[in-house]
Amino acid sequence: QPPRMHATGAASSTAAPATGVAAAGAARGSVAPSLLACGGVAAAAGIAATRRRQPQRSQRGSVAVKAEEDLWQPRLEDWTAGELKAARDRAASMQGPAAEYRGPRYEGPSSVTAEFINSLISIQEQGVLMPKRDAYLMVLDVISSLRKESTVGDVSIPQGKHLTIVGDLHGQYWDFMNLLKLAGRPSSDAPFVFNGDFVDRGSWSVEVIMTIFAFKLKDPAHVFLNRGNHEMLETNILYGFCGEVGSKYDMGLFDLFSEAFRNLPLCHLVDKKILVLHGGLPGPDPRIWMPGQTHDPTDAIPMMRLADLDEIRKVDRYIEVTPDTYPSSIGPSSDEKDVNDKRTLIDILWSDPRGGDGYGPSYRKGKGVYMFGPDVTKAFITKNNLQCIIRSHEVKASGYRWDHPQLLTVFSAPNYLDTGNNKGAFLKLTQLSAGSDIDIETVCYDAVPHPDLPPMHWQEHVMTNYPHLTQIMKKKVGSLGFDEFGDSDFEGLMNFDEWEPAEADAFQEAFKFDRYGREIS
């Protein structure tokens, strides 16, 4: 049986937000060349995988295109302590804000107080951003904080209090502010887990992530962040965050955000009972991919060996994957840590539950991303002595859904992309006594009004100024809005094995084009 749960319908705020937030109000600046990595392919399909403390391995393959020296490239190499110090010195020497600026000033983690956050939220609602110097220094301090954390973090529910779990936010700032009104703000007495996908899609991703980072700096031992599939270079370049940071600040700051994201933990364990991660559980081992396998729930790869939490704890999470990494992850069981770490990262960030047992192909990517059945969830929970698993990653009509008896999905971006018509939700976890089962309460809410700025607004900045980053990923967009880049969170509204024939036909129609946008004859 699922853990005890109470559904609470919370009345959403209907007051229109301040209309000052729009495309303007962004501090623009020139890119600091020493912060940028040049030389190497920059197309999203050619982003090289990187890993801390190991030699970088080129994965450019057929897209080994020489980039022109004057084209900005995303930072691929690991940041050394010396480079981070140099970046900090450069940021500290940046010019301060204009005389009329009335927002908070960042002078280190101790300067982030409740008053600082109140002021930050207030100026962001008016369309004003933190000064570039302060934004740089905040992100650098978050990097320092995250580098001290483990791949699997441990969280405790304060006695007599509750822990809040927040799902995907996707740059929907006004809905995030409404969530905080309903849930309260993080503090030492009210810990939060933000379960990935803070940015992309929505057009206020900078405001969302700066608010979350402020919470983290104020209460680092009580604010916990998981990496989602939208805390990756590949998705940030394609789904708006890269363009938004470039428009509102500069690409040097985007490089630092990417470094922060690579240092995010992959999951958190709540009182040794509930595992919170963004996507899903480890995939099949050996990593089988059966040609012609369908999404019929009876057509499955059987579960054989299943990784445990101790193996996940040992994953070196500092990885960027490329589109080529997904199909190349397919293969026999391996003793190579590099291979297994990449496979685990893909599964935790990308996989989804399915109705039938075993594993099946995902709708999100071509090859190498799997869906997992209720038998996999049950086996993982039994093996690791858990109560249940909480994940996000998919839109749910009510903001949450028990996809398996012990697997709960929570999605916190209501009316996703302004078209989803879904509710948002967050979770409140309480524990009556040490060692007892954890009680899970869901709080659902509707979307609130926001300024007239469409989703993905800032992607035009990348398409106009850095077309070399996306040209290899251009594809034909289907009339039904199918996500041709392989990241359609909307599919969470209906599992693939529940699709009607017409919907299945629409899916097949999308695959009449290859990954380079060429029609398949």
N, C-alpha and C positions, 0 to 999 in steps of 0.2 A: 504494500500500500504506500502511496505517496506520503511524505511527512505531513504533519498537521499544517493546514494553510487556511488563511482567512482572506477573502477577497473584499477589498475596501474600495468603493467607488468614490474618488475624491473630486469635488467640484473644482473645475479649472477656472483660472482667472480669465476674465473677458476684457479686462482693461487693455486698450491698445498701447503698445510700448511707444516710447519716444521715437519719433520719426527721424531723428538726427543721424542714426546709423544708416549709412548707405555706402556707395562706392567711395565717396570722398572720406576725408579724415584720416587717411593713411599716410604715415610718414615714409616718404620715399628716400632712397639713398643709393649712392654708387656702391657697387660690389667691391669688397676688399679683395684684390687679386690673390693675396697670400692665403686667404681662407678657402680658395677654390682649387679643386683638383682638375688639371687639364691633361689632355692626351689620353685617348681611349674612347671607345664607343660610348655615346651618350643616349642613344635611343633606348626607350624603356625596355624594349626586348633584349637589349644588350647589357643591362646593368650587371656588373660582375658581382658574384658572391664574395663577401668578405667575412673574415673571422678573426677575432682577436688572438694574438700570440701565435698565429700560424701563417705560413706563407700564403699570399693571395694566389688563387688559382683562376686562371682565365677561363671564362665560359662564353666567350664571344662567338666562337664557331663561325657560322656562315655570315654573321653580321659584323665581321671585323673590318669596319669602315673607319678610315682615318678621319678624325674630327679636325676641323679647322681650328687653329690656335685661338681665334677670337671668339669661338662659341663656348658659352658657359657649359660646364659639365658638372653633374652631381658629384659630391665628394664620395669616393669609393674606399679610400684607405682608412685604416684605423687611426683615430686621433691619439697621438702619444701625449704623455703628461706635459712634455715641453710645448707641443703645439697648442694644447688647451690653455696653457699659461700665456703663450704668445697671443692667442685669441682674446684672453681676458685683458691683457695689457692694452691691446688695440681698442677693445670695447670701452675700457675705462677712459681712454683718451678721446672718445667720440664727443662731438659737440652736444651740449645739453638741449633741453626743449626750448621752445619759443617762450618769450616772457609772459604770454597770456596763458600758458599751460597751468592748470589748477589741479591736476591729478596727483596721484601718489608718486614718490620717488623711491627707487629701489637702492638700498645701501647694504645689501647682504641679507641672508635669511632672517636674522633677528628683526629686520625692519618690516617684515610681513606680519602685521597684526590684524585684528578684526577690522580696525579702522582703515588700514591699507586696502583690504579686500572690499570693504564698502565703497571706498573711493574708486577703486579699479572698476568695479561693476557699474558705478554711476557714470564714469566718463565713457565707458564702452557703450552704454545705452545711448549716449549722446553722439556717438560716432567718432570719439577721440581715442587714440591708441596710446599705450605706454611709449615713452621716448625710446628710440632705437637703442641707445646705450643701455638703458635699464632692461629692455627685453633681452638683449644679448647676455647680460650678466645673470639674469634670472635663469635662462636656459642653461648656461654654463654651470650654475650652482645645482640645478636639477640633475645634470649629467653626473656631477660629483656625488650626489646623493644616491642615484640609481646604481652607480658602479659598485656601491657597497652592499647591494642587495643580492639575494640568491635567486636562482631561476624559479624555484618554488618557494614562495614566501609563506610565513605562518602568521595567522591572524587569530586574535581572541576576542570574544564578545564580552564587553565589560559587564560585571555583575550588576544585575538590575537594569541594564541598558540594552541597546540594540545596535546591530551592525547593518548598514545600508549597502545594498548592492545595486549599482547603476549599470545598465546595459548600453548599447550603442547610442551615441549622441549625434554623431555625424554633423558637427558644425551648426546644429540648430540651437543657436544661442538663446533665443527667447523661450523656447520650450525648456531648455536647461535652467533658466532663471525660474520658470514656473515650478519645475521639479524641486529646486532648492527651497522655494516657498512652502511646498508641501512636505518635504522631507527634513527640512532644516539643513544647516551647513555642517560640514565636517568639523570635529573638534576632538580633544582628548577624551571626552565622554561620549562622543558620537562618531565612531570610526566609519569610514567609507571604503568600499572597493569599487573603483571605476574599471569596468571589464572590457576595455579596448574600444577601438573605433570612435575615438574622440573627434576625429577630423574627417575631411573629405565630404563631397556631395553638397552639404549645406554651405552657405556663403559667409558664415561667421565662425569658421574653424579657428582662426587666430584668437578671437575673443574667448571661445570655449577653452582652448588649450592653455591660454595664459591664465585663465581663472583656475583651472585644475592645477596647473603648476604652482600658482600662488597658494592654494590649499596645501599642496605637498610641501612647500617650503615652510609654511607656518606650522604644520603638524606632521613632520615626516614619519613619525612612528604610528600614526593613526590614519593616514591617507595612503591607500595602496592602489597601484596602477598595474593593470595587465596589458600586454601587447595584443593588439588585434591585427587582422589582415590589412587594415588601413593605417597601420603604423609601419609601413614599408615604402621604400622608394618607388617600386613599380606602381603601386596604387596611388601614392601621393602625386606622382607626375601626371597620371591619367584622370584623376577624379577631383582636382581642384585645389588641394592644399598647397602644392608647389606654386601654382599661379597666384594664390591668395597671399602667401608670404612674400613672393616677389613683388606683388603690387603694393602691399601695405608696408613692407620693409625692404628687404633685398635678399638675394639668393645666398649670401653668406649666412644669414640667419637660418634659412632653410637647411643648409648643411648641418648646422648645429641641432636643429630639431631632429633631423635624421639620426644623428649620433645619439640623442636622447632616446629616441624610439628603439634603436638597436640594443639599448641597455635595459629596456623594460623587462621585468619578470614575465614569465609565460603563464603562471597560475599562482593561486593562493589557496592554502588549506586552512579552513576555519575550524578551530578547536579540534583538529584531527578527525573531523566528521564530514565536512562538506568541501568538495573541491570546486573552485571557481576558476574557469578558464574561458577563453573567448569562443573558440570554435568547437573542437571535438576531441575524441580519444584517438590514441595511436592506431594506425591502419594495419592492414594485414601483414604478416611476416611468415613466409616470404611475401614480397610485395608483388602480388600477381595482378596482371591486367588481362582479362579475357576478351579477345576480339569478338565483337558481336554481342557482348553482354548488354542486356536491356535494364530498364529501371523497374521491371516487374519484381515485386518483393520476393517472389520465389526463385528468382534468378540471382544467385548469390555466390560470393567467394566465402568459403567457410572460415570461421575463426579458428586459428591454430595456436600460435604463440602470441601472448599479449604482454606488452611492457607494463612495469609497475611504477609506482611513484618514485622509488629510489633511482630508477633509470632516468626518469624525467628530471630529477634533481641534478643529475650529472651532465645534462645537455649544456653545451656552450651556446648560449642563446644569441650571441653576437653574430648574426647571419643576415645577409641580404640574399634573397633568391631571385632568379631570373625566370622568365617564361620557359626556358629550356630546362630549368631545374626540376619542374614537375614531372615531365615524361622521363627524364633521366633518373628519377628516383625509383622507377620500376625495376625490379630485379630480385635475385635470390637473397636469402638472409646474408647479412654481412657482419663481419667483426670490426669493420672500419668505423671508428667514432665519427669521422666527418660525414660519412654516408648516413649513419643512423641519426645523427643530430639534425641533418637537413630533413630527413623523412619525418621526424617527430615535430619539427617546427611547422612543416606544411600541414600536418594533421591537426595540431593544436590551433593554428590560425585559420584554417580553411574548411575543415570537414564538418558535416552536418549529420543529424540522425535520420534514419529511414524506418519505415514500418516493418519490413521483414528482417529476419535474422541474417547474420553474416554481414559481409561488406558488398557494396555496389558502387558503380561509377557515380561521381558527383556531376551535377549540372553546371558547376562553376568553372571548370577548366576542361581542357581536352583530355589529358591523361595525367594520372598521378595524384589526383585528389579523390578521396573516397567518402562515401556515406557509411555509417555504422548502425547496426541493428540493436534491438533491445537486449539480445543475448550478449553482445559485446559490453553494453553498459552494465548489465547485471554481473558479468564475470569480473569487470574491472572493479566494481564496488565491493564484491566479495573478496577479491584478491587483496585489496587495500583497506579493508575493514571500514568502509565509508557508509554514511547514511544516504547521501545522494550527491549528484553533480549539478552545478548551476553553470549555464553557458549563455551566450548571446548570439550575435552573428546573423540572425534571421528575423525579418519582420513577422510579428504575430498580430492577428486581428485585435486581440484584447490586450496586447502589450506583453503577454506571457503565455506559455503553454507547457503542459507536461507532455513532452513528446514521447517519453518512455515513462514507465511507472516511477523511476528514480532519476529522471533527467528533466530538469526544468530550464526552459529558455526564457530570458527576459530581454526586452528590446525597449529602449527608453526614448526613441525619436518618434513622436506621434505624427500622423499624417506625413509619413516619410516622403521626401522629395516633393512635398505639397500635393501629392496625388495618391498616397497610400490609403487614406481613410482609416488608418489603424489608430488604435489608442497607444499611448506609451505606458510604461509601468516601471516601478522600482520595487525592490524587495526589502523587507525589514526582518532581520533574523534575531531571535531572542532565545535564551537558554535559561530554563528555570533553576537548574542546579548543575554543578560540574559533573560532566559525564552523561547527562541526560540528553535525549534527542533535542535537536534544535527546531524551534518553531519558525515557520516561514509565513510571513504575511505579504500579500501582494497589494500594492496601491496603484490603481489605474487612473489615467488622466487623459484629457483631450488636448489637442494642439491649441496654441494661443496665437493671436495675430502677430505678424512681424512686418517690418518695413518691406516695401515693394522691391525686393531683389530676388531674382529667381535662383534656384539651386544651380550649382556649377558655374556661377557668374564669372568667377575669376579664372576659369580654365582658358578663356580667350587670351589671357596674358601669356600663357605658355604657347598657345597655338600661333600667336602673332610674333612673339619675341624669341621663342626657342623651338621652332618647328622641327628641328633636328631631334628633339627629344621624343616626339610622338609620331613622326612620319611613318615609321615602320609598323606602327600599331593601328593605322587608319583602317577602318572597316566600314562596310555598308550597314547603316542602321536600319533595322527592320521596322515596318510600320506598326508592329505591335509593341514596340518598345523593349524588345528582348535585349538584355545586356550583353552585347557582342564581345565585351572584353572579359567575360567570365566571372562577374562578381555581382550577381543579381540577388540581393538580399530579399527581394519580394517573393522568391520561391518559398520562403518560410511560411507564407500564408497558406500554402497547400503543398503537402509532401508530393514528391514525384509519383509515388505509387498510388496517389489519389487523383491524378489528373484525368480529366475527360479527354476523349479522343481528339477533339478539336485543339485542345491545348498541347497535346503531344505532337500534333501535326505542326503547330507553330514552332515548337522546339526544333523539330527536324528541319523546318524551313530555314532557321537561323544557321544551320550547318551546311547550307549550300555554298557557303563562302569559307575559304581557308583562313588561317590566322593572319594572313597578310592582306585580306580583303579581296582576293582573287576568286572569281566564281568557279566553282567546281563543276566540270562538265559531266 
